[in-house]
Amino acid sequence: MISLSNLRKDFGERRAVEDLSLQVPAGEIFGLLGHNGAGKSTAIGMMLGQVWPTDGEVRVCGYDVTTQRQHALRKVGAIFEAPVFYDYLSAWRNLEILTSYSAPTSRRRIQEVIDWVGLTGREKSKVRTYSHGMRARLALAQALLPQPELLILDEPSDGLDPEGIHEMRQTILRLHRELNLTILLSSHLLNEVEQLCTRIAVMNQGRKVFEGTLAQATQKQNWFRLKVGDFDQAVRQLQAAKLISASRDGRFIAMIDGVSSDQVVRALVESGVSVYEIAQQEETLEDFYLALMKNSKGSAGVKQS
């Protein structure tokens, strides 16, 4: 659905995006991660034809955005940057006006998207009476009007309270499941990405520093937390038995491939070492992201403001 090839964007002397290649397959919820200023919004702006690339190719739904923008974006809905509405008008009237800028939309379709985002019963209320969460749902309704196959969401949960974040998450999952939408989600809320996405890409200082499945990003490392009577003695015994390859922090051991925790416990007990706990150390998306940022810091060589 989205294909970026060697994409670059310069704003004067500042390089916002450097050599970005990215593939978003149909049918996935794809997460785009990165710190503020990493280049995420600039990349999305180029996907939507609102930012012109300095170099490289942007293809959406099979079309080149720079030369065939109308065809490329015909089946694309988006929440990009802060959505603006006429506060003194109703949600319904706002949607009617917004559709007049693009293509005529039936009253039935407007009511359909209002139902989808959970604003039924409040569609005739003036937008100035809406909470932040209701405005976010109205923005999502606007993005759904063209009956998209691809939905691009730039920080859709930004500024929402926990309840609003939960509601937005459930709505996105329902849209993906019931409408079979491909969704590109840009967010700094790692917990949300972890619950929503199947694949992710991480940007740092304008460059992509990781692309892969969420499972690859959060795969369990071969580190185990070990609580014993004497950790140093346990490490010596396990190294002599060729069961572990490393230890760290006086608490963790790294098992050699093929070795099970049962083997480690048995070896320690037979050596007279008391074992109180052994548990595999899991890595969260936050752990992975922070380690990635630390390892790639200063390596991108791209200046950001």
C-alpha positions in Angstrom: 0.0 0.0 0.0 2.9 2.3 0.7 6.4 2.1 -0.8 9.1 4.7 -0.1 12.4 4.4 -1.9 15.5 6.3 -1.0 13.4 9.2 0.2 15.1 12.5 1.2 13.8 15.8 2.3 15.8 19.0 2.9 14.5 22.2 4.4 17.3 24.6 3.4 20.4 23.3 5.1 18.5 21.0 7.5 17.9 17.4 6.4 14.7 16.1 7.9 14.6 12.7 6.2 17.6 10.8 4.8 17.5 7.8 2.5 14.2 6.4 3.8 13.0 3.2 2.3 9.9 1.6 3.7 7.2 -1.0 2.7 3.8 -1.1 4.2 1.9 -4.3 3.1 -1.8 -4.3 2.6 -3.9 -5.4 5.5 -1.5 -4.5 8.3 -1.5 -2.0 11.2 2.0 -0.6 10.7 3.6 1.5 13.4 6.0 4.4 12.7 8.0 5.4 15.8 10.5 8.0 16.7 11.2 10.9 19.0 9.9 14.4 18.3 11.9 15.7 15.3 12.8 12.2 14.1 11.2 12.9 10.7 7.9 10.9 11.1 5.6 13.8 10.2 7.7 14.9 7.3 7.6 11.4 5.9 3.8 11.3 6.3 3.5 14.7 4.7 5.4 13.3 1.7 3.1 10.3 1.6 0.1 12.6 1.5 1.6 14.9 -1.2 1.7 17.9 1.2 5.5 17.9 1.4 7.5 17.7 -1.8 10.5 15.2 -1.6 13.9 16.5 -2.4 14.8 13.1 -3.8 13.5 9.6 -3.9 10.1 8.0 -4.8 6.8 7.9 -2.9 4.2 5.4 -4.1 0.8 5.0 -2.4 -1.8 2.5 -3.6 0.5 1.7 -6.5 0.8 5.3 -7.8 3.6 7.9 -7.6 2.3 10.6 -5.3 4.4 13.4 -6.9 3.1 12.7 -10.5 -0.3 11.0 -9.9 -1.4 12.5 -6.6 -5.1 12.3 -7.3 -5.0 8.6 -8.1 -2.6 7.8 -5.3 -4.8 9.4 -2.6 -8.2 8.5 -3.9 -8.6 5.7 -1.4 -6.6 7.2 1.4 -8.0 8.7 4.6 -5.8 10.6 7.1 -5.5 12.4 10.4 -2.4 14.6 9.8 -1.3 17.4 12.2 -4.0 19.1 14.3 -7.5 18.8 12.6 -9.4 22.1 12.4 -13.1 22.4 12.6 -15.7 25.2 12.6 -16.5 25.3 16.3 -19.8 27.2 15.9 -21.2 24.5 13.6 -22.4 21.0 14.3 -20.2 17.9 13.6 -22.6 16.9 10.9 -22.3 20.3 9.1 -18.5 20.2 9.5 -18.4 16.9 7.7 -20.8 18.2 5.0 -18.5 21.2 4.3 -15.3 19.0 4.4 -16.8 16.7 1.8 -17.7 19.6 -0.5 -13.9 20.3 -0.8 -13.3 16.8 -2.3 -16.2 14.8 -3.6 -20.0 14.8 -2.9 -20.9 12.5 -0.1 -24.3 11.1 0.7 -26.1 11.8 4.0 -26.2 8.0 4.4 -22.3 7.9 4.3 -22.0 10.7 6.7 -24.3 9.0 9.2 -22.4 5.7 8.6 -19.0 7.2 9.6 -20.6 9.0 12.6 -21.9 5.6 13.8 -18.5 4.0 13.2 -16.7 6.5 15.5 -19.3 6.5 18.2 -20.7 10.1 17.8 -24.3 9.0 17.2 -26.6 11.3 19.1 -24.1 14.1 19.3 -23.7 14.7 15.5 -26.0 17.8 15.7 -24.2 19.4 18.6 -21.8 22.3 18.0 -18.2 21.2 17.9 -17.3 23.8 20.6 -19.2 21.6 23.1 -17.1 18.6 22.3 -14.4 17.1 24.5 -10.9 16.5 23.2 -11.8 12.8 22.8 -14.9 13.6 20.8 -12.9 15.9 18.5 -10.4 13.1 17.9 -13.4 10.9 16.9 -14.7 13.6 14.6 -11.3 13.8 12.9 -11.4 10.0 12.5 -14.9 10.3 10.9 -13.5 12.8 8.5 -10.7 10.4 7.5 -13.3 7.6 6.9 -15.5 9.7 4.6 -13.8 8.7 1.3 -14.3 4.9 2.1 -10.5 4.5 2.3 -8.5 1.3 1.8 -5.5 3.0 3.6 -5.8 5.0 6.8 -2.8 7.2 7.8 -3.0 8.4 11.4 -0.4 10.8 12.8 -0.6 10.7 16.6 -4.3 10.0 16.8 -4.3 9.6 20.6 -2.3 12.8 21.2 -3.7 14.7 24.2 -6.3 12.1 25.1 -6.9 10.9 28.7 -6.6 7.1 29.4 -10.2 6.5 28.7 -10.0 8.3 25.4 -6.8 6.4 24.4 -8.6 3.1 25.1 -11.6 4.1 23.0 -9.4 5.2 20.1 -7.4 1.9 20.3 -10.6 -0.1 20.2 -11.9 1.9 17.3 -8.7 1.4 15.3 -8.8 -2.3 15.9 -12.4 -2.5 14.9 -11.8 -0.6 11.7 -8.9 -2.8 10.8 -10.9 -6.0 11.6 -14.3 -5.2 10.1 -13.3 -2.9 7.2 -10.1 -4.7 6.4 -8.2 -1.3 6.3 -4.5 -1.0 6.0 -3.4 1.4 8.7 -0.2 3.4 9.1 0.0 4.7 12.7 2.6 7.2 13.8 2.8 7.5 17.6 5.1 8.1 20.5 2.8 6.0 22.8 4.8 2.8 22.8 2.2 0.8 24.8 -0.4 1.7 22.2 1.8 0.6 19.3 2.6 -2.6 21.2 -1.1 -3.4 21.4 -2.1 -2.4 17.9 0.7 -3.0 15.4 2.0 -6.1 13.6 5.0 -4.4 12.0 7.0 -1.3 13.0 9.7 1.0 11.7 11.7 3.3 14.0 13.2 6.6 12.9 16.0 8.5 14.6 17.4 11.8 13.4 15.7 11.4 10.0 17.0 7.9 9.3 15.3 4.5 9.6 17.1 2.5 12.3 14.8 -0.5 12.4 12.0 -2.2 10.4 10.5 -5.5 11.2 7.7 -7.3 13.0 6.7 -6.4 16.5 7.7 -10.0 17.5 11.2 -9.4 16.2 11.4 -6.1 18.2 10.2 -7.6 21.4 11.6 -11.1 21.1 12.7 -12.6 24.3 16.4 -12.5 24.8 18.2 -15.6 26.1 18.7 -13.8 29.5 17.3 -15.3 32.7 17.0 -13.8 36.1 18.6 -16.1 38.7 18.1 -15.9 42.4 20.5 -18.2 44.3 22.3 -18.4 47.6 25.7 -17.5 46.0 25.5 -15.9 42.5 29.2 -15.9 41.8 29.5 -19.6 42.8 26.5 -20.4 40.6 28.1 -18.7 37.6 31.4 -20.6 38.0 29.5 -23.9 38.2 27.4 -23.2 35.2 30.3 -21.9 33.1 32.3 -25.1 34.0 29.3 -27.2 32.9 29.1 -25.2 29.7 25.5 -24.2 30.3 25.8 -20.4 30.1 27.7 -18.0 27.9 27.6 -14.9 30.1 26.4 -13.2 33.3 25.6 -9.6 34.3 24.5 -7.4 37.1 24.9 -10.1 39.7 21.4 -11.3 38.7 21.2 -12.4 35.1 22.7 -15.4 33.1 22.6 -16.0 29.4 22.1 -19.6 28.5 23.8 -21.3 25.6 21.4 -22.2 22.8 19.6 -25.5 23.5 20.0 -25.3 27.2 16.8 -25.3 29.3 16.2 -23.8 32.7 15.6 -27.3 34.1 19.2 -28.2 33.2 20.5 -25.1 35.0 18.5 -25.8 38.1 19.5 -29.4 38.2 23.2 -28.6 37.8 23.1 -26.0 40.5 21.2 -28.2 43.0 23.6 -31.1 42.3 26.5 -28.7 43.1 25.0 -27.7 46.4 23.8 -24.2 45.3 20.4 -23.2 46.6 18.0 -21.9 43.8 15.2 -19.6 44.8 14.0 -18.4 41.3 14.8 -18.7 37.6 12.8 -16.7 35.1 13.2 -15.6 31.6 13.8 -11.9 31.2 11.3 -10.4 28.7 11.9 -7.3 26.6 9.1 -4.8 26.1 8.8 -2.5 23.1 9.9 0.3 25.4 13.1 -1.6 26.4 13.8 -2.3 22.7 13.1 1.3 21.6 15.3 2.9 24.3 18.2 0.5 23.6 17.8 1.3 19.9 17.9 5.0 20.5 21.0 4.7 22.7 22.8 2.5 20.1 21.9 4.7 17.2 22.5 8.0 18.9 24.9 10.1 16.8 25.1 7.5 14.1 22.6 9.1 11.7 24.5 12.2 11.1 21.4 14.2 10.3 20.9 17.6 11.9 17.5 18.3 13.5 16.1 21.5 14.8 
